[in-house]
Each structure stands twice: as C-alpha cells, then as structure tokens.
Amino acid sequence: MNEKSVRHVVVEGLPAAGKTEVLALLSRFYPRRVRALPEWVKEVVEAEGIDLFGDRDRLTAALRRTAPERAHRVREILAAGALCLEESHLGVHYAYSRALGDASFLRAYNEIESGLPRPDLYLRLDLPIAQSLVRQAARGTPQYAVDGPTLERFLRELVAWHDARRTRLVTIDADRPAAPVVDAVERVLNLEYAPESVCGAGNLDVLLLLGRPASGKSEFIDFMSALPVDERAKGYHLGLLDVIDDFRFLWEEFEGDDAREREGRHRLHSKHSDDNYAVTNPAIWGILIDRINRAAAGRLARRPAGGTLLVEFSRGGPRGYADAFPRLSDDLLSRAAALYVSVSFEESWRRNLARYDKKRRSGTLTHSVPREEMERTYGSDDWSRLAPEESGLLLVRHHRIPYVTMDNEPESTDARVLGPRYARALNAVYALWRRQGTTR
C-alpha cells in the first residue's frame, strides 16, 4: 500500500500470530523509520499485576487512567516523523470484552476510545484458530491463553467492529514461514531496506512541495513512494523519503477544537462547515509552519545519507507563501528546493470534490476543503507573484531557494504521463539546487 498517508498502523491477530515478533524485527531493521509500541492492554496488565481474565473492572479503570499517556506516545512518534506501529488496539479489547461479557469495559469503551489517535491502517496477521492454540501452548504463557470457543466469538465481534467503522483493513496470511510473512508486511508498509550509502549524494536534501489543495501533491508523493529506491534516486533525485504534511497538524487542531467544544469551551481556530471544518483564526497558518520546523529538526538530524525530506503544504491569499517562507527555519531553508504543483482554482475545486471520502475525511488523499474555505483562503494565490518565471531562485532572508513551477494539468493517473512530467520538473530544480550548492 504505497500511500504516504499511512503513518500510524496497528497490527492485530489471534494470540501467537507473530505480532510481537514481526514488530520487533521491523524496529530492528528500520531504526530510523519505525517505532513500535507494545500491546497496551498487556503492558498495563503486567505493570499493575492485573489478572487479565479475573479482574476486568480493575483493568478497565487502568486503561481509562493510562489512555492519555498512550495517546501521547503515539502522537510523539508521529511528530518525530516515524512510522508508528502499535501491537493490537482498543477494538480488539472491545471484541474480547464482548466475547467475555465484560460489561464494565463496554460501558467505558466510547469514552476511552475518543481520546486515542485514529490509526491510518489496520493490519491483520491471519491465522487459523487451531494453529493459534498450538502456538499458544508452545510459547508457555498460560496466563494469556484463550480457548477455541472464546476465539470464535472474538473473531465474530472483531469483524463486526471493523464493519461498523469501515476501517482500512489489510489481511496477511500468517500461517506460513516467518520470512514471507515479514516480507508481506514490509510491502504493505512500503518499507524498503537500503544501506545508508545506497542513494549517494545525487539527491535533493529537502523538497518543499507546494500548491493549491488537490493540485496533485499527495499523488506526487504516492507515485514516488511506489518506486524502488534506486530508480527514484536515478530518475528523480529523491532518496529514501520522509514526509511532513501540515494537513495532519491542521487536522489535530480541528480535533482539539472539537474537544474544547465538547467541554463547553470556545473553539480557537475553526468552525464546522459542510460536514468538515473551515479556519476562523488566520494565526493558525503560522502555527503550522512552527510545527513543521519542530518536526523537521528531529528528522533532519536522523536523515540517512542520500535521504530526502519532503515538506508539503498549501497556502493562499495575497501573502500566503510570502508569509510562510520567512517563518521556515534556517535549517530547512539552507537545504531546500521548492516544487510548486500548478493547477487553476477551478481544477483544484473539481479535484477537491472528486477525492472526498466523508468516512476518511482526515486522510491526506481523501479529505476535502469546504467551498467557503476554498474561496476565502485559496481563491487567490501569491505564488506567481513571488515566482513569476517557470524556474528560478527565491530570496528568503539570506537563502536563495531554487524553485520550479510544474503545470499539473490535465489530470492523469497514467505513469507514462506522470513519470516524464515529474522528471522534467525535478531534473530542472535539482540542477538549480546543485548550482546553489557551493553557497550552502
């Protein structure tokens, strides 16, 4: 699943399906990209000496108490730019609680769940119940053993849980040797192992990816993420990719406003609009740039040799980009080139409507900007005033930022069209960036 929007993944499966082992391997072999969190329920049970099956009320109280810390750990990993992999999730505990008749947790579930980040993807290691029972016996942890009838009820409840929430669920056959299971997980998560020297020095350090909403920025990253690392480096001057998209930060601010509203407080940055949100506080755009700077600081420090940090954002209005660029950190600007993905306002609005999925409206490829917001914020765009030529240099403080404007109309999903279009733009901006290299 080559979507850069997948940043937070939970791995589920029957007991002894291999969840712990797979996450441990991924953390070991991708230390810069992956951070794994152990199963929350098991962590709480062991830390507080709770009987998993005999003390369910106490377990529910402990989960309610530790939920904010769990949410903080997930958000901290995401803010650092890593792929967050969680072993199991609260929906699994819900399904077990239904199977076991745990009324205390079922009453508390909605409250606890509402404070947790929503995963982008659920990944199931699929194993027959009979094989789970064999593996459970072999691992020798009777305190966590679950019998066959309970597992049958659990699976029915878990299927119903996913169906009710229309989650993004990918299933991987775990009833086979370890190597193909791990390989399948790597392919789903777009994890591609490469020594730090694989990309060489011929890649852009930082690419600022700009343009109106739905101009094709996310699709550009999707295309690049799908390429083998050596092909991406050779043809497009992009190395191992790390992505910062300020839409994720913006959505967190919207959700923060929702939480304030539920508590009877005033919203700070947004209002509801067309089943979505519209910005009411212009200061939010500067706040988002500050969050980009904080996220980039850590990622640049950990960036592998030849890797590329992609920073994606949209700005509009008479001073949208003019205000955004000077607020970017020197660390970013000293390494950056800019690619502006150009479409008309009318085309941006058309694509904005076409991509919208209300059930997945927090996703980078499925969200939509309300018409009110589009007209007020993105109806005008100051890029052409800042960068009047197809390519050139932007002076920002003492930095000279190479840029290229790429015409992204007509829309296409054909790699035979997109590949040459992207290559022309990236080759041009890379050439400018290299010429500027002696001044950096």
C-alpha positions in Angstrom: 0.0 0.0 0.0 2.1 2.8 -1.3 0.4 5.7 0.4 2.4 8.3 2.3 -0.8 8.9 4.3 -0.1 5.6 6.2 1.8 6.8 9.3 0.0 5.1 12.1 -0.6 1.3 11.8 -2.0 -1.2 14.3 -1.2 -4.9 13.9 -3.9 -7.3 15.1 -4.4 -11.1 15.1 -5.1 -14.1 17.2 -2.9 -14.9 20.1 0.6 -16.1 19.0 0.0 -15.0 15.4 3.5 -13.4 15.4 2.6 -9.7 16.1 5.3 -9.1 18.7 8.0 -10.8 16.7 7.2 -9.0 13.4 7.2 -5.6 15.1 10.5 -6.4 16.9 12.1 -7.2 13.5 10.8 -4.1 11.8 12.1 -1.9 14.6 15.5 -3.5 14.5 16.0 -3.3 10.7 14.4 0.1 10.2 15.5 2.0 13.2 15.2 5.4 11.6 11.8 4.9 10.2 9.8 2.6 12.5 8.8 3.0 16.2 6.8 0.1 17.7 4.6 0.2 20.7 3.9 -3.0 22.7 0.3 -4.2 23.3 -1.2 -1.6 25.6 -3.5 -4.0 27.5 -0.7 -6.5 28.1 1.6 -3.6 29.2 -1.0 -2.4 31.7 -1.7 -6.0 33.0 2.0 -6.6 33.6 2.8 -3.2 35.1 -0.1 -3.4 37.6 -0.2 -7.1 38.3 -3.8 -7.5 37.0 -5.4 -10.8 36.2 -6.4 -10.4 32.6 -9.5 -12.6 32.9 -10.3 -12.4 36.6 -10.1 -8.7 37.3 -11.8 -6.9 34.4 -13.1 -4.0 36.4 -9.7 -3.1 37.6 -8.3 -3.5 34.1 -10.9 -1.1 32.7 -10.0 1.5 35.3 -6.3 1.2 34.5 -7.0 1.6 30.8 -9.1 4.7 31.4 -6.3 6.1 33.6 -3.4 5.3 31.1 -5.2 6.3 27.9 -3.8 9.9 27.8 -0.2 8.6 28.1 -0.8 6.0 25.3 -2.2 8.7 23.1 0.8 11.0 23.9 3.3 8.2 23.0 1.6 7.7 19.6 1.5 11.4 18.8 5.1 11.8 19.9 6.2 9.2 17.4 4.2 10.7 14.6 5.5 14.2 15.4 9.1 12.8 15.1 8.3 11.6 11.6 8.5 7.9 12.3 6.0 5.2 11.2 4.1 4.3 14.4 3.3 0.6 14.7 1.1 -0.5 17.5 0.6 -4.1 18.6 -3.1 -4.6 18.9 -5.7 -1.9 19.6 -8.7 -1.0 21.7 -11.1 -2.5 19.1 -9.5 -5.9 19.8 -10.1 -5.4 23.5 -13.7 -4.4 22.8 -14.2 -7.6 20.8 -12.7 -9.7 23.6 -14.9 -7.9 26.1 -18.0 -8.7 24.0 -16.9 -12.3 23.8 -16.3 -12.5 27.5 -19.3 -10.5 28.6 -17.2 -7.7 30.2 -19.9 -5.1 30.8 -17.6 -2.6 32.6 -15.3 -2.1 29.7 -18.2 -2.0 27.2 -19.7 0.9 29.1 -16.4 2.7 29.2 -15.3 2.0 25.7 -16.6 5.1 23.9 -15.1 7.4 26.5 -11.6 5.8 26.3 -11.6 5.4 22.6 -12.5 9.0 21.9 -9.2 10.2 23.3 -7.0 8.0 21.2 -5.5 8.8 17.8 -7.2 7.1 14.9 -4.9 4.7 13.0 -4.5 5.1 9.3 -4.4 1.4 8.7 -5.3 -1.9 10.4 -3.0 -4.9 9.5 -4.2 -8.4 10.4 -1.9 -11.4 10.7 -4.5 -14.0 9.8 -4.1 -17.4 11.5 -6.5 -20.4 11.9 -7.8 -20.8 15.4 -6.3 -24.3 15.6 -2.9 -23.0 14.8 -3.2 -20.2 17.3 -4.0 -22.8 20.0 -0.9 -24.8 19.0 1.4 -21.8 19.1 -0.1 -20.6 22.4 0.7 -23.9 24.0 4.3 -23.7 22.7 5.0 -20.3 24.0 4.2 -21.3 27.6 2.2 -18.3 28.8 -0.9 -19.8 30.3 -1.9 -16.5 31.9 -2.7 -15.2 28.4 -4.2 -18.4 26.9 -7.5 -18.1 25.1 -9.6 -21.1 24.3 -11.1 -22.0 20.9 -14.8 -21.1 21.6 -13.8 -17.7 23.0 -11.6 -17.1 19.9 -14.5 -17.9 17.7 -16.8 -15.4 19.4 -14.0 -12.8 19.5 -13.4 -13.1 15.7 -17.1 -12.6 15.0 -17.1 -9.5 17.2 -13.9 -8.1 15.7 -15.3 -8.5 12.2 -18.5 -6.6 13.2 -16.3 -3.9 14.9 -14.4 -3.3 11.6 -17.6 -3.4 9.5 -19.3 -0.8 11.7 -16.4 1.6 11.4 -15.5 0.9 7.8 -11.8 0.7 8.7 -9.0 0.3 6.3 -8.0 -3.4 7.0 -5.4 -5.4 5.2 -5.1 -9.1 5.9 -1.8 -11.1 5.6 -1.6 -14.9 5.8 0.4 -15.7 8.9 0.0 -19.5 8.6 3.4 -19.9 6.8 7.1 -19.5 7.4 8.3 -16.2 9.0 10.2 -14.8 6.0 7.2 -14.4 3.6 5.1 -13.0 6.4 7.6 -10.3 7.2 8.1 -9.7 3.5 4.4 -9.2 3.0 4.2 -6.7 5.9 7.2 -4.8 4.5 5.5 -4.5 1.1 2.2 -3.3 2.7 4.0 -0.7 4.7 6.3 0.3 1.8 9.4 -0.5 3.9 12.4 -0.9 1.6 15.7 -1.8 3.2 18.7 0.1 1.9 22.1 0.8 3.3 22.6 4.5 4.0 25.0 4.8 1.1 22.6 3.4 -1.5 21.4 6.7 -2.8 24.7 8.6 -2.9 25.0 12.3 -2.9 22.9 13.0 -6.0 19.6 13.7 -4.3 17.8 16.7 -3.0 18.1 17.2 0.8 14.8 18.9 1.3 11.9 19.4 -1.2 9.2 21.9 -0.3 6.1 20.6 -2.2 3.6 23.4 -2.7 0.3 24.1 -4.5 -3.4 24.5 -4.0 -5.4 21.8 -2.3 -6.0 18.8 -4.5 -3.4 20.0 -7.0 -1.7 16.6 -7.0 0.9 16.9 -4.3 -0.2 13.8 -2.4 -0.4 11.9 -5.6 3.1 13.0 -6.5 4.3 11.6 -3.2 2.3 8.4 -3.7 4.0 8.0 -7.2 7.5 8.5 -5.8 6.9 6.2 -2.8 5.9 3.4 -5.1 9.3 3.5 -7.0 12.3 1.3 -6.0 14.8 3.5 -4.1 17.5 3.2 -6.8 15.1 4.1 -9.6 13.7 7.1 -7.6 17.3 8.3 -7.0 18.5 7.9 -10.5 15.4 9.3 -12.3 14.1 11.9 -9.9 16.9 12.9 -7.5 14.9 11.8 -4.5 16.3 9.4 -1.9 14.7 7.5 1.0 11.6 9.6 1.6 10.5 11.2 4.8 7.3 13.3 4.6 6.0 16.2 6.7 2.5 17.3 5.7 1.0 20.1 7.7 -2.5 18.9 6.9 -2.0 16.3 9.7 -1.1 19.2 12.1 -4.1 21.2 10.9 -6.5 18.2 11.5 -5.1 17.8 15.0 -6.0 21.5 15.7 -9.5 20.8 14.3 -9.9 17.9 16.7 -8.6 20.0 19.5 -11.3 22.5 18.8 -13.9 19.6 18.9 -12.6 18.6 22.3 -12.9 22.2 23.6 -16.4 22.4 22.2 -17.4 19.2 24.0 -16.1 20.7 27.2 -18.2 23.8 26.8 -15.2 26.0 25.8 -14.8 28.2 22.7 -13.2 26.8 19.6 -9.8 28.5 18.9 -9.1 28.0 15.2 -12.0 26.6 13.3 -15.7 26.2 12.8 -17.9 23.4 11.3 -18.6 23.8 7.6 -20.2 21.4 5.1 -19.6 18.3 7.3 -16.0 19.5 7.6 -14.0 22.4 9.0 -13.2 26.0 8.0 -10.4 28.0 9.5 -11.5 31.1 11.5 -8.2 32.2 13.0 -5.6 33.2 10.4 -2.8 32.8 13.1 -3.2 29.0 12.6 -1.1 29.2 9.4 2.0 30.5 11.3 1.4 27.9 14.0 1.5 25.1 11.4 4.8 26.4 10.0 6.2 26.4 13.5 5.1 22.8 13.9 6.8 21.9 10.6 10.0 23.4 11.9 9.9 21.4 15.1 9.1 18.2 13.2 11.9 18.8 10.6 14.5 19.5 13.3 14.4 15.9 14.5 14.0 14.3 11.1 16.9 16.2 9.6 19.2 15.1 12.4 18.2 11.4 11.7 18.1 11.6 8.0 20.1 8.8 6.3 22.8 9.7 3.8 21.1 10.5 0.4 17.6 10.7 2.0 15.1 13.4 1.1 12.7 15.2 3.4 9.5 16.2 1.6 7.6 19.1 3.3 4.1 19.5 1.8 1.8 22.5 2.5 -0.7 24.8 0.8 -1.1 28.5 1.3 -3.5 31.0 -0.3 -4.4 34.7 -0.2 -2.4 37.7 -1.1 0.5 36.9 1.2 0.1 33.1 1.8 3.6 32.0 0.7 5.2 35.4 1.3 4.4 35.0 5.0 5.1 31.2 5.1 8.7 31.2 3.7 10.3 33.6 6.1 8.9 31.6 9.0 10.6 28.4 7.9 13.8 27.6 9.9 17.3 28.2 8.6 17.9 24.5 8.9 15.2 23.8 6.3 15.8 26.8 4.0 19.6 26.1 3.8 18.9 22.7 2.3 15.7 23.3 0.4 14.4 23.4 -3.2 10.8 24.1 -4.0 8.4 22.5 -6.4 5.1 24.2 -6.9 2.3 22.0 -8.4 0.2 24.3 -10.5 -3.5 23.9 -11.3 -6.2 26.5 -11.7 -8.6 27.3 -8.9 -11.4 25.7 -10.9 -9.4 22.5 -11.4 -8.4 22.5 -7.7 -12.1 22.7 -6.7 -13.1 19.9 -9.1 -10.4 17.5 -7.8 -11.2 18.6 -4.2 -14.8 17.3 -4.6 -13.7 14.2 -6.5 -11.4 12.9 -3.9 -13.6 13.4 -0.8 -14.5 10.4 1.3 -16.5 11.5 4.3 -15.7 8.4 6.2 -12.0 9.0 5.7 -12.0 12.8 5.8 -8.9 13.0 7.9 -6.8 11.3 5.3 -4.4 13.2 3.0 -5.8 11.6 -0.1 -9.4 11.7 0.9 -10.0 15.0 2.7 -11.8 17.9 1.3 -11.7 21.7 1.8 -15.2 23.3 2.1 -16.2 25.7 -0.6 -16.2 28.6 1.9 -12.6 27.8 2.9 -11.6 27.3 -0.7 -12.9 30.7 -1.9 -11.6 32.7 1.1 -8.2 31.1 1.6 -7.3 29.6 -1.8 -9.3 31.7 -4.2 -6.1 33.8 -4.8 -2.6 32.6 -4.6 0.6 34.7 -4.4 3.0 32.1 -5.8 3.0 33.6 -9.3 4.0 37.0 -7.8 6.8 35.5 -5.8 8.0 33.2 -8.6 7.0 34.8 -11.9 9.2 32.5 -14.0 8.8 28.8 -14.6 12.0 28.3 -12.7 14.5 30.5 -10.7 15.6 31.4 -7.2 13.6 32.8 -4.3 15.4 35.1 -1.9 14.3 34.3 1.7 16.4 36.1 4.3 19.9 35.2 3.2 18.9 32.0 1.5 18.4 31.5 -2.3 15.8 28.8 -2.8 15.8 27.1 -6.2 12.2 26.6 -7.5 10.3 25.1 -10.4 6.6 25.5 -11.2 5.2 22.3 -12.7 2.0 22.5 -14.7 -0.1 19.6 -13.5 -3.0 19.8 -15.9 -4.6 17.9 -17.5 -5.0 15.4 -14.6 -3.7 12.0 -15.2 -3.1 8.8 -13.3 -1.0 7.2 -16.1 2.6 6.6 -15.0 3.6 7.1 -18.7 2.3 10.7 -18.4 3.3 11.4 -14.8 6.8 10.0 -14.9 8.1 12.3 -17.6 6.2 15.3 -16.2 7.7 14.8 -12.7 11.2 14.0 -14.1 11.3 17.2 -16.1 10.4 19.3 -13.1 12.7 17.5 -10.7 15.7 17.4 -13.0 15.3 21.2 -13.5 15.0 22.0 -9.8 17.9 19.6 -9.0 20.2 21.4 -11.5 19.4 24.7 -9.9 19.9 23.3 -6.4 23.3 21.8 -7.3 24.5 25.1 -8.7 23.5 26.7 -5.5 25.4 24.1 -3.5 28.6 26.0 -3.3 26.8 28.8 -1.4 25.2 26.5 1.2 
